[in-house]
């Protein structure tokens, strides 16, 4: 499937960026309602998948309505990564995304994520092995500008193309920056000139930014933290009208997670989501504090309901 076909029915060329602990199947499905073009799972370890990790496989639960969607894997052993994409839970996805950008120490110290920015030859072998395994399915690679600077990002992008990548997502920060500072898009045009469709990632919160990045050569945008608690951001990026009933969305999020996980897990997972959904709302702090002490999902939802009326709806100002 070509990139154009992948986004043919999308109101805008947008991706929900994979975020560990946030882009669970329920949140991906909620973002789908607001017009996201492509969703990507939380990153999963290729080695864990091959070794039969039950948790890793449960993380890949997918709702039928969540399409198109990619599975993001990480690793550094080409043969293991190729084997992992043949696992049934991975094969159900429409494509594969390889994480070569994660800056977290425990990932990098194991040779995964952005550690591969320093080993382009190994990165090329990983990409080629996965592409051979998935055959005609699309393959994307997500990476950062570099480790401490952006001196080699153009070469890395060219390597991705030569190794069989169909499109790339670039987080326009270095590994050293982690998630601090601001995204630096000064090299966007140069990276786009390498010949691969580029999805720009970093600090995208408005349609104006989206249009500006498209004008500068991006094929589309990938949004992570900006969409947490605000799934309607994808409608905003597309210039579409939207509305959200926060209580209904939070309740739905929890109910869908309960299809796969125990109540204890659902309750604990929902705490950070509730904090995000209520962020910036007047007098929400005490409710968020109380939610963080909740022992059950029922208790959590009662607290949310006590703060939000069931008919509390936020709408766009687009006519």
NUVEXSE-999540 format. One record per residue: x, y, z of N, C-alpha, C, O in turn. Coordinates in steps of 0.001 Angstrom, whole numbers, padded with zeros to 6 digits, always signed. Layout:
N
XYZXYZXYZXYZ;...
***
This chain:
319
+000845-001190+000000+000000+000000+000000+000883+001244+000000+001776+001381+000836;+000631+002138-000932+001411+003368-001000+000991+004311+000112-000082+004159+000697;+001839+005283+000399+001519+006260+001429+000276+007045+001034-000560+007352+001885;+000148+007372-000251-001032+008116-000702-002312+007327-000453-003317+007898-000030;-002286+006025-000709-003462+005194-000474-003760+005081+001018-004919+005029+001428;-002706+005044+001817-002849+004911+003265-003648+006077+003846-004425+005913+004786;-003437+007261+003260-004088+008469+003777-005192+008982+002857-005643+010119+003001;-005623+008156+001922-006595+008592+000917-007906+009058+001528-008528+009985+001009;-008338+008441+002613-009627+008778+003214-009508+009646+004454-010498+009899+005140;-008304+010099+004740-008076+010898+005948-008378+012371+005681-008025+012885+004620;-009026+013058+006625-009297+014493+006442-008036+015342+006466-008036+016470+005974;-006962+014808+007036-005655+015469+007034-004594+014383+007165-004877+013276+007623;-003393+014706+006766-002307+013716+006814-001677+013752+008202-000641+014377+008426;-002330+013067+009112-001905+013105+010503-001685+011704+011052-002350+010746+010656;-000734+011610+011975-000440+010360+012672-000530+010618+014171-000061+011645+014662;-001136+009678+014891-001045+009692+016346+000271+009016+016692+000412+007804+016524;+001240+009797+017178+002567+009261+017465+002502+008232+018586+001732+008393+019533;+003303+007178+018485+003326+006177+019555+003916+006757+020829+004966+007400+020803;+003231+006526+021947+003721+007005+023242+003501+005914+024275+002369+005497+024519;+004588+005453+024879+004492+004397+025882+003588+004844+027022+003780+005914+027599;+002598+004009+027339+001697+004307+028433+000517+005170+028054-000353+005415+028890;+000458+005638+026821-000630+006537+026417-001405+006061+025193-002634+006133+025189;-000735+005583+024171-001463+005242+022941-001968+003810+022986-001703+003010+022089;-002709+003500+024060-003356+002200+024164-004468+002117+023128-004817+003119+022503;-005025+000920+022946-005997+000718+021870-007240+001584+022047-007856+001988+021061;-007611+001869+023283-008806+002686+023520-008573+004132+023112-009430+004744+022475;-007423+004679+023473-007132+006061+023101-006978+006195+021591-007399+007194+021007;-006378+005193+020961-006250+005239+019500-007633+005294+018853-007851+006033+017893;-008561+004506+019388-009901+004470+018809-010642+005789+019019-011410+006219+018158;-010411+006423+020157-011025+007727+020424-010491+008778+019447-011251+009589+018917;-009180+008752+019216-008583+009686+018247-009132+009439+016850-009256+010366+016049;-009460+008189+016564-010029+007847+015257-011325+008626+015021-011607+009057+013902;-012103+008800+016081-013372+009532+015955-013157+010982+015523-014055+011607+014958;-011971+011507+015791-011686+012908+015475-010841+013059+014210-010288+014127+013949;-010745+011987+013432-010175+012107+012103-008693+011851+011952-008124+012201+010918;-008035+011249+012944-006618+010948+012769-006437+010032+011558-007232+009119+011335;-005390+010285+010787-005182+009519+009567-004593+008136+009797-004958+007175+009119;-003683+008041+010752-002999+006782+011040-002666+006740+012518-002204+007733+013081;-002896+005606+013149-002490+005435+014539-001332+004454+014608-001135+003640+013706;-000567+004544+015696+000575+003646+015900+000532+003158+017347+000271+003939+018263;+000783+001886+017545+000736+001305+018886+001853+001851+019768+002796+002479+019286;+001729+001600+021066+002857+001814+021954+003987+000916+021448+003729-000146+020883;+005227+001335+021647+006324+000517+021139+006413-000793+021926+006262-000817+023147;+006662-001876+021194+006799-003191+021809+008143-003790+021418+008633-003572+020310;+008724-004535+022324+010035-005143+022103+009941-006338+021159+009158-007260+021387;+010740-006314+020106+010783-007444+019181+011193-008717+019912+010624-009785+019684;+012178-008595+020784+012662-009772+021507+011571-010329+022406+011387-011544+022485;+010849-009450+023082+009772-009906+023959+008686-010618+023165+008140-011620+023626;+008368-010115+021984+007361-010754+021141+007807-012147+020719+007031-013101+020777;+009038-012254+020302+009570-013543+019858+009629-014544+021005+009439-015744+020802;+009893-014046+022208+009976-014917+023383+008601-015241+023962+008494-015953+024961;+007556-014717+023337+006208-015070+023738+005660-014290+024909+004787-014791+025617;+006142-013080+025139+005668-012263+026247+004157-012009+026139+003683-011426+025164;+003413-012456+027155+001969-012266+027150+001610-010794+027231+000682-010347+026557;+002329-010033+028048+002031-008613+028192+002216-007878+026870+001377-007066+026481;+003331-008168+026172+003593-007506+024896+002484-007803+023890+002063-006922+023140;+002020-009039+023880+000972-009398+022937-000366-008773+023312-001133-008381+022433;-000653-008675+024605-001897-008037+025040-001878-006544+024719-002922-005947+024459;-000697-005949+024738-000579-004531+024384-000988-004269+022944-001304-003138+022575;-000980-005322+022133-001288-005161+020712-002744-005462+020376-003093-005639+019209;-003596-005519+021403-005027-005672+021151-005483-004495+020294-005054-003357+020484;-006353-004798+019360-006781-003769+018399-008282-003843+018171-008833-004929+017991;-008938-002705+018177-010355-002645+017858-010524-002590+016337-009736-001932+015658;-011530-003266+015797-011721-003320+014337-011834-001948+013683-011445-001769+012528;-012368-000981+014423-012563+000361+013861-011263+001148+013739-011226+002177+013064;-010194+000678+014385-008926+001402+014377-008109+001012+013148-007247+000135+013203;-008400+001674+012060-007694+001377+010820-007608+002622+009942-008577+003379+009882;-006491+002866+009262-005264+002068+009292-004455+002311+010574-004494+003389+011167;-003732+001280+010971-002922+001367+012176-001647+000550+011995-001657-000524+011393;-000551+001085+012528+000751+000410+012464+001140-000113+013846+000711+000412+014874;+001945-001137+013842+002555-001643+015072+003990-001127+015130+004754-001306+014181;+004358-000484+016244+005737-000016+016379+006564-001014+017186+006192-001391+018298;+007673-001431+016621+008575-002350+017288+009910-001659+017548+010257-000679+016889;+010655-002190+018523+012022-001721+018723+012920-002918+018976+012476-003967+019443;+014184-002736+018657+015171-003794+018810+016434-003403+018076+016543-002293+017555;+017395-004323+018036+018638-004025+017300+019211-005271+016634+020301-005228+016063;+018476-006385+016706+018932-007628+016078+018058-007891+014847+016881-008222+014994;+018606-007752+013646+017807-007865+012427+016961-009136+012343+015790-009071+011971;+017533-010275+012679+016796-011534+012553+015639-011598+013552+014562-012096+013225;+015859-011101+014751+014807-011096+015771+013691-010138+015367+012512-010455+015522;+014055-008987+014860+013046-008016+014438+012220-008562+013278+011007-008360+013224;+012876-009250+012358+012162-009845+011233+011209-010933+011707+010097-011053+011192;+011634-011721+012677+010773-012779+013215+009585-012196+013972+008486-012749+013932;+009806-011087+014656+008743-010512+015485+007561-010017+014666+006424-010057+015138;+007810-009550+013446+006699-009010+012652+005839-010111+012043+004834-009830+011390;+006236-011372+012260+005443-012499+011789+004567-013091+012886+003808-014031+012651;+004680-012529+014085+003803-012927+015186+002374-012484+014854+002168-011382+014346;+001399-013330+015137+000021-013056+014734-000481-011692+015195-001127-010975+014431;-000184-011332+016444-000670-010054+016965-000095-008869+016207-000715-007807+016146;+001084-009045+015632+001704-007981+014843+001174-007996+013417+000965-006943+012814;+000962-009175+012889+000508-009319+011505-000867-008704+011261-001213-008390+010122;-001654-008529+012329-002990-007947+012146-002937-006466+011771-003926-005905+011299;-001781-005835+011984-001665-004398+011711-001382-004138+010231-000897-005010+009511;-001695-002919+009799-001603-002565+008381-000185-002260+007924+000086-002220+006724;+000718-002046+008869+002103-001751+008546+002945-001802+009806+002439-002039+010903;+004235-001577+009632+005188-001623+010743+005942-000303+010822+006334+000271+009806;+006135+000161+012044+006971+001331+012303+008119+000875+013191+007891+000207+014199;+009339+001223+012834+010508+000866+013643+010950+002083+014437+011177+003157+013879;+011069+001903+015747+011507+002996+016615+013027+003071+016617+013707+002160+017089;+013544+004165+016084+014979+004441+016133+015203+005832+016727+016188+006508+016427;+014253+006240+017583+014349+007578+018142+014197+007678+019643+014487+008727+020218;+013746+006603+020304+013502+006694+021742+014782+007079+022481+015812+006428+022307;+014728+008146+023316+015926+008625+023994+016089+008100+025423+017065+008432+026097;+015139+007282+025885+015146+006821+027272+016360+005923+027527+016676+005049+026720;+017021+006143+028634+018297+005475+028925+018204+003951+028868+019071+003297+028289;+017160+003388+029465+017079+001923+029517+016909+001311+028126+017278+000157+027905;+016357+002075+027200+016224+001607+025815+017547+001776+025082+018024+000851+024424;+018131+002952+025199+019396+003257+024509+020530+002369+025009+021344+001899+024215;+020589+002136+026313+021692+001348+026883+021675-000100+026417+022679-000807+026509;+020512-000536+025913+020400-001901+025392+020669-001964+023888+020581-003025+023272;+021001-000804+023310+021299-000768+021879+020103-000511+020997+020197-000597+019773;+018961-000191+021619+017727+000012+020864+017402+001504+020722+018154+002361+021187;+016270+001798+020073+015831+003185+019944+016875+004061+019276+017430+003699+018239;+017140+005216+019875+018068+006166+019259+019521+005727+019316+020383+006408+018761;+019821+004603+019972+021187+004070+019922+021562+003727+018485+022738+003754+018123;+020558+003403+017665+020822+003029+016277+021207+004222+015415+021701+004045+014302;+020989+005435+015914+021449+006619+015181+022966+006629+015074+023531+007224+014156;+023618+005969+016017+025076+005899+016020+025606+004676+015285+026816+004502+015143;+024687+003828+014816+025081+002614+014105+024240+002473+012838+023408+001571+012742;+024454+003361+011867+023610+003348+010674+023702+002054+009861+022733+001661+009212;+024850+001399+009893+024973+000136+009152+024068-000931+009761+023410-001680+009039;+024039-000998+011085+023159-001952+011765+021706-001549+011568+020846-002406+011365;+021430-000267+011626+020065+000216+011407+019563-000203+010026+018409-000602+009871;+020441-000108+009026+020079-000496+007663+019727-001977+007586+018784-002365+006897;+020485-002791+008293+020216-004235+008295+018880-004538+008962+018141-005414+008513;+018575-003822+010019+017299-004010+010706+016133-003651+009793+015151-004388+009704;+016250-002519+009121+015185-002070+008222+014984-003061+007080+013857-003453+006777;+016073-003457+006458+015999-004384+005319+015389-005718+005719+014597-006289+004969;+015754-006221+006899+015244-007513+007362+013740-007450+007613+013005-008372+007262;+013291-006358+008222+011863-006205+008500+011083-006029+007202+010012-006614+007038;+011606-005235+006289+010918-005015+005015+010778-006318+004246+009736-006571+003642;+011801-007137+004259+011745-008425+003569+010673-009315+004194+009977-010047+003490;+010546-009248+005504+009588-010094+006211+008143-009668+005978+007259-010517+005862;+007893-008364+005907+006501-007899+005773+006063-007770+004326+004887-007531+004051;+006994-007927+003403+006704-007922+001970+006044-006615+001514+006682-005562+001536;+004764-006674+001100+004131-005507+000493+003538-004522+001503+003060-003454+001120;+003566-004872+002767+003043-003937+003757+003966-002733+003882+005179-002870+003722;+003414-001555+004164+004264-000365+004297+005110-000406+005567+004705-000950+006594;+006284+000183+005462+007228+000248+006579+007648+001696+006794+008032+002392+005854;+007570+002133+008031+008047+003468+008372+009112+003361+009456+009187+002367+010178;+009929+004397+009553+010966+004461+010581+010845+005808+011273+010744+006845+010618;+010855+005787+012597+010829+007033+013347+012187+007249+013998+012723+006353+014650;+012743+008455+013814+014037+008753+014413+014131+010231+014732+013258+011017+014364;+015200+010602+015421+015430+011994+015830+016482+012648+014940+017070+012000+014074;+016709+013931+015167+017700+014664+014374+019095+014099+014542+019929+014203+013643;+019346+013502+015693+020673+012958+015965+020830+012739+017456+019859+012798+018211;+022055+012489+017871+022320+012264+019292+022482+013600+020021+021707+013922+020921;+023492+014368+019623+023713+015679+020239+023602+016814+019234+023484+017978+019617;+023641+016474+017935+023504+017474+016871+022833+016813+015678+022501+015628+015716;+022638+017581+014629+021917+017072+013455+022838+016859+012255+022377+016862+011114;+024130+016676+012503+025105+016598+011411+024896+015414+010465+025282+015473+009298;+024287+014345+010968+024185+013130+010143+022748+012757+009788+022503+011666+009273;+021801+013646+010057+020407+013278+009849+020066+013072+008381+019238+012222+008054;+020689+013833+007494+020414+013655+006064+020887+012291+005598+020173+011600+004870;+022075+011899+006007+022601+010584+005648+021724+009470+006204+021521+008446+005552;+021202+009677+007422+020357+008646+008032+019053+008510+007244+018567+007399+007030;+018501+009622+006821+017272+009590+006030+017501+008877+004700+016668+008083+004262;+018633+009165+004061+018965+008488+002793+019140+006995+003008+018723+006193+002172;+019759+006614+004130+019921+005201+004447+018571+004519+004589+018385+003396+004121;+017640+005190+005228+016306+004619+005400+015665+004339+004043+015066+003284+003834;+015794+005282+003137+015228+005105+001801+015889+003932+001080+015205+003088+000502;+017204+003883+001116+017944+002829+000430+017664+001444+001008+017834+000435+000324;+017238+001401+002263+017016+000114+002934+015593-000406+002793+015288-001508+003249;+014712+000386+002159+013362-000097+001897+012249+000581+002664+011107+000124+002623;+012553+001651+003358+011534+002385+004113+010578+003107+003164+011006+003669+002156;+009294+003091+003486+008291+003743+002641+008066+005198+003039+007809+006042+002181;+008160+005496+004324+008126+006893+004772+008788+006988+006139+008978+005980+006820;+009136+008202+006533+009816+008408+007807+009070+009438+008649+008402+010332+008132;+009206+009282+009950+008724+010280+010889+009938+010798+011642+010684+010022+012240;+010131+012087+011611+011295+012686+012263+010845+013549+013430+010090+014506+013258;+011316+013199+014613+011116+014068+015772+012250+015093+015718+013424+014747+015845;+011881+016340+015529+012880+017376+015279+013515+017901+016574+013580+019104+016824;+013976+016946+017375+014834+017193+018529+015943+016152+018506+015807+015111+017864;+017036+016427+019203+018092+015441+019341+017818+014548+020546+016964+014853+021380;+018543+013460+020624+018413+012593+021805+018802+013340+023068+018174+013166+024113;+019821+014160+022983+020283+014916+024149+019187+015830+024679+019089+016039+025888;+018375+016369+023802+017286+017257+024220+016176+016527+024952+015422+017139+025708;+016070+015223+024735+014941+014454+025256+013644+015125+024756+013380+015159+023555;+012843+015656+025698+011594+016321+025316+011597+017787+025726+010546+018424+025796;+012780+018314+025995+012907+019702+026430+013164+020622+025240+013368+020170+024113;+013147+021928+025522+013402+022891+024452+012293+022863+023415+011181+022411+023685;+012610+023346+022239+011618+023380+021160+012123+022594+019965+013329+022469+019750;+011188+022067+019192+011552+021343+017976+012168+022301+016966+011691+023421+016784;+013234+021847+016311+013957+022669+015340+013700+022124+013938+014236+021084+013556;+012868+022846+013175+012472+022375+011848+013335+022937+010714+012947+022865+009548;+014478+023486+011043+015303+024149+010027+015791+023194+008938+016088+023636+007828;+015880+021913+009226+016369+020953+008229+015236+020185+007535+015496+019239+006792;+014006+020582+007769+012881+019854+007176+012991+019773+005664+012852+018695+005086;+013238+020898+005026+013321+020907+003559+014430+019984+003055+014253+019289+002055;+015564+019977+003740+016684+019137+003326+016369+017652+003476+016732+016838+002628;+015695+017319+004558+015338+015916+004775+014304+015474+003756+014380+014364+003230;+013338+016340+003476+012307+016010+002487+012912+015814+001104+012395+015041+000297;+014001+016512+000834+014666+016406-000468+015311+015049-000691+015723+014737-001808;+015404+014239+000357+015989+012899+000222+015094+011959-000570+015540+010913-001041;+013832+012335-000712+012948+011542-001563+011931+010677-000852+011150+009991-001511;+011915+010684+000461+010916+009924+001205+009858+010874+001768+010191+011994+002156;+008608+010459+001820+007603+011272+002516+008016+011430+003980+008369+010457+004646;+007965+012664+004465+008395+012965+005831+007215+013442+006662+006504+014370+006280;+007018+012793+007807+006044+013263+008779+006804+014000+009877+007691+013441+010522;+006443+015247+010072+007134+016088+011052+006522+015887+012430+005301+015840+012578;+007382+015770+013437+006941+015503+014798+007641+016442+015772+008858+016618+015726;+006840+017045+016659+007410+017901+017692+006666+019214+017846+006711+020059+016952;+005978+019399+018973+005348+020677+019342+004231+021124+018411+004014+022326+018255;+003527+020205+017796+002465+020583+016855+001134+020636+017588+000651+019625+018097;+000542+021840+017636-000693+022028+018395-001757+022824+017650-002819+023097+018210;-001497+023207+016387-002476+024030+015677-002496+023734+014183-001541+023195+013625;-003605+024098+013552-003726+023921+012102-002721+024807+011370-002202+024427+010320;-002451+025975+011919-001474+026870+011292-000106+026200+011189+000560+026288+010159;+000306+025529+012266+001575+024795+012237+001527+023676+011204+002474+023475+010443;+000424+022959+011188+000259+021869+010232+000427+022368+008796+001185+021789+008018;-000275+023432+008453-000209+023967+007092+001180+024503+006771+001666+024350+005650;+001813+025126+007748+003156+025657+007543+004154+024547+007252+005001+024687+006370;+004059+023446+007988+004987+022332+007792+004752+021641+006449+005698+021192+005801;+003492+021561+006039+003190+021005+004713+003804+021896+003640+004405+021396+002689;+003659+023198+003783+004228+024147+002823+005743+024020+002737+006331+024274+001686;+006370+023630+003834+007821+023531+003878+008356+022171+003430+009564+021939+003448;+007464+021286+003032+007926+020024+002475+007522+018775+003216+007776+017669+002737;+006898+018915+004374+006439+017728+005087+005265+017104+004342+004430+017811+003778;+005208+015785+004343+004058+015100+003756+002874+015200+004702+001726+015330+004277;+003176+015136+006006+002146+015211+007025+002791+015474+008369+003976+015797+008450;+002000+015333+009428+002539+015558+010761+002203+014382+011665+001211+013680+011464;+003052+014185+012663+002836+013172+013688+002713+013895+015022+003589+014673+015402;+001625+013632+015723+001341+014356+016964+001320+013395+018142+000639+012370+018115;+002078+013743+019176+002127+012916+020366+001519+013607+021556+000309+013542+021771;+002360+014276+022341+001905+014881+023601+000779+015885+023410-000055+016048+024300;+000737+016559+022272-000310+017549+022037-001709+016957+021992-002693+017658+022226;-001797+015654+021689-003106+015006+021581-003530+014324+022879-004687+013928+023013;-002617+014181+023833-002962+013512+025091-003981+014363+025840-003724+015524+026158;-005124+013778+026112-006198+014528+026750-006979+015405+025800-008007+015966+026177;-006501+015534+024561-007154+016381+023561-007233+015653+022217-006655+016113+021231;-007933+014540+022170-008013+013788+020903-008619+014612+019776-008396+014325+018599;-009392+015644+020141-010012+016511+019135-008982+017367+018391-009329+018058+017434;-007718+017325+018825-006680+018078+018118-006616+017658+016650-006307+018478+015785;-006903+016394+016366-006831+015936+014981-007923+016576+014123-007712+016829+012937;-009072+016833+014710-010111+017564+013977-009678+019010+013764-009920+019587+012705;-009036+019591+014774-008541+020963+014640-007501+021059+013525-007528+022000+012731;-006600+020107+013463-005562+020121+012428-006172+020012+011034-005652+020575+010070;-007277+019284+010943-007946+019110+009647-008885+020261+009317-009415+020330+008208;-009097+021173+010275-010033+022264+010057-011475+021811+010100-012342+022425+009479;-011739+020733+010837-013088+020172+010920-013774+020582+012223-013102+020775+013236;-015101+020718+012209-015821+021003+013454-015765+019791+014375-015647+018658+013908;-015849+020027+015675-015780+018917+016626-016491+019285+017916-016733+020454+018215;-016814+018240+018667-017295+018439+020022-016888+017235+020851-016674+016149+020311;-016781+017420+022156-016378+016323+023022-017131+016393+024340-017176+017434+024996;-017720+015264+024713-018315+015112+026029-017249+014411+026878-017038+013205+026749;-016592+015163+027731-015438+014632+028449-015781+013433+029319-015022+012465+029370;-016918+013489+030004-017258+012342+030850-017472+011095+029989-016976+010019+030323;-018201+011232+028896-018454+010084+028020-017153+009502+027480-016989+008283+027420;-016235+010372+027090-014966+009901+026541-014135+009177+027600-013561+008121+027333;-014076+009750+028798-013310+009111+029873-013936+007765+030244-013225+006781+030444;-015256+007727+030336-015952+006488+030655-015727+005434+029575-015475+004267+029875;-015820+005855+028327-015588+004935+027210-014162+004411+027222-013928+003223+027001;-013208+005301+027480-011794+004914+027528-011596+003796+028545-010950+002788+028258;-012154+003987+029728-012008+002984+030785-012735+001688+030435-012213+000597+030662;-013928+001810+029889-014725+000620+029545-014031-000230+028490-014048-001459+028564;-013422+000425+027511-012733-000326+026463-011488-001008+027007-011204-002147+026636;-010742-000342+027872-009559-000972+028458-009936-002209+029260-009169-003170+029329;-011121-002181+029866-011573-003306+030688-011817-004570+029858-011955-005657+030419;-011870-004440+028544-012017-005608+027683-010783-006505+027724-010858-007699+027436;-009642-005907+028089-008381-006628+028027-007678-006727+029384-007034-007731+029685;-007806-005684+030189-007027-005612+031421-007907-005703+032664-009107-005431+032619;-007281-006092+033773-007986-006188+035047-008390-004797+035523-007870-003789+035045;-009333-004756+036478-009793-003463+036975-008664-002681+037626-008610-001457+037505;-007771-003366+038308-006647-002675+038938-005782-001990+037900-005371-000844+038083;-005503-002691+036810-004686-002118+035737-005418-000955+035072-004823+000091+034811;-006708-001141+034799-007487-000081+034150-007512+001168+035018-007305+002278+034527;-007764+000984+036307-007814+002125+037219-006492+002886+037226-006472+004114+037140;-005407+002160+037326-004087+002812+037370-003737+003479+036044-003146+004559+036032;-004096+002848+034932-003816+003437+033630-004642+004703+033409-004158+005670+032823;-005868+004693+033873-006764+005823+033635-006381+007061+034446-006778+008170+034088;-005633+006901+035509-005285+008054+036346-004538+009120+035550-004861+010304+035647;-003550+008713+034772-002801+009705+033984-003648+010268+032847-003510+011433+032473;-004530+009423+032299-005405+009916+031234-006395+010949+031767-006633+011974+031128;-006969+010680+032934-007908+011636+033528-007209+012971+033785-007768+014033+033511;-005981+012911+034315-005220+014143+034560-005047+014930+033268-005111+016160+033265;-004828+014209+032164-004657+014880+030869-005973+015447+030348-006012+016573+029852;-007044+014676+030457-008352+015144+029985-008806+016396+030739-009429+017283+030155;-008496+016466+032034-008967+017584+032856-007952+018727+032955-008236+019753+033574;-006786+018560+032358-005741+019571+032460-006238+020930+031961-006851+021041+030900;-005954+021949+032758-006317+023308+032374-007713+023725+032756-008086+024886+032583;-008505+022781+033281-009868+023122+033681-009860+023716+035085-009133+023249+035962;-010655+024725+035283-010712+025413+036577-011175+024450+037681-012147+023714+037515;-010463+024475+038793-010792+023684+039987-010656+022172+039791-011222+021390+040555;-009903+021765+038764-009762+020326+038503-008710+019664+039406-008710+018442+039556;-007832+020446+039997-006706+019875+040727-007131+018922+041840-006564+017837+041972;-008121+019312+042638-008546+018462+043751-009134+017153+043255-008967+016114+043895;-009820+017195+042122-010388+015970+041549-009271+015045+041066-009324+013835+041286;-008260+015617+040407-007131+014818+039928-006400+014171+041106-006001+013009+041024;-006223+014916+042197-005572+014367+043390-006386+013207+043940-005824+012170+044295;-007699+013367+044016-008570+012311+044524-008558+011096+043600-008552+009957+044067;-008554+011339+042297-008503+010252+041317-007231+009424+041492-007258+008200+041365;-006137+010086+041779-004874+009375+041947-004874+008450+043148-004010+007580+043258;-005838+008624+044061-005945+007746+045225-007032+006684+045054-007229+005849+045936;-007730+006714+043930-008819+005762+043686-008300+004331+043632-007205+004074+043132;-009095+003408+044151-008706+001995+044184-009397+001171+043099-008932+000089+042740;-010492+001683+042588-011231+000972+041547-011623+001932+040432-011647+003148+040621;-011926+001370+039275-012362+002197+038146-013705+002847+038447-013943+003989+038055;-014585+002129+039141-015877+002693+039505-015706+003938+040378-016381+004947+040172;-014807+003858+041343-014542+005006+042210-013976+006163+041394-014362+007315+041587;-013070+005852+040491-012462+006883+039642-013521+007597+038814-013527+008825+038734;-014418+006830+038197-015434+007432+037341-016445+008252+038149-016957+009260+037663;-016728+007824+039369-017628+008611+040228-017019+009966+040545-017717+010979+040575;-015717+009979+040780-015033+011246+041059-015077+012176+039845-015296+013380+039972;-014865+011594+038682-014906+012386+037448-016315+012915+037221-016502+014074+036853;-017317+012044+037448-018707+012448+037259-019103+013553+038237-019898+014433+037909;-018537+013492+039440-018815+014523+040418-018257+015873+040030-018761+016912+040455;-017203+015852+039211-016600+017108+038754-017233+017586+037454-017492+018776+037276;-017477+016653+036556-018073+016986+035263-019533+016541+035245-019836+015409+035623;-020414+017389+034826-021778+016926+034605-021764+016016+033386-020933+016181+032492;-022680+015061+033349-022689+014083+032255-022966+014715+030886-022682+014119+029847;-023519+015917+030902-023800+016588+029637-022819+017734+029359-023106+018634+028570;-021648+017681+030026-020648+018723+029814-019984+018494+028454-019246+017525+028276;-020243+019367+027520-019734+019216+026161-018920+020442+025773-019342+021580+025979;-017741+020186+025204-016909+021263+024655-017002+021173+023141-016913+020081+022580;-017177+022300+022478-017304+022297+021016-016309+023253+020393-015781+024157+021041;-016074+023022+019109-015225+023942+018355-016026+025193+018019-017247+025220+018178;-015342+026209+017562-016031+027440+017143-016129+027524+015624-016325+028600+015059;-015989+026367+014971-016101+026340+013510-017566+026121+013133-018204+025191+013626;-018078+026948+012288-019489+026815+011864-019594+025819+010715-020691+025565+010216;
***
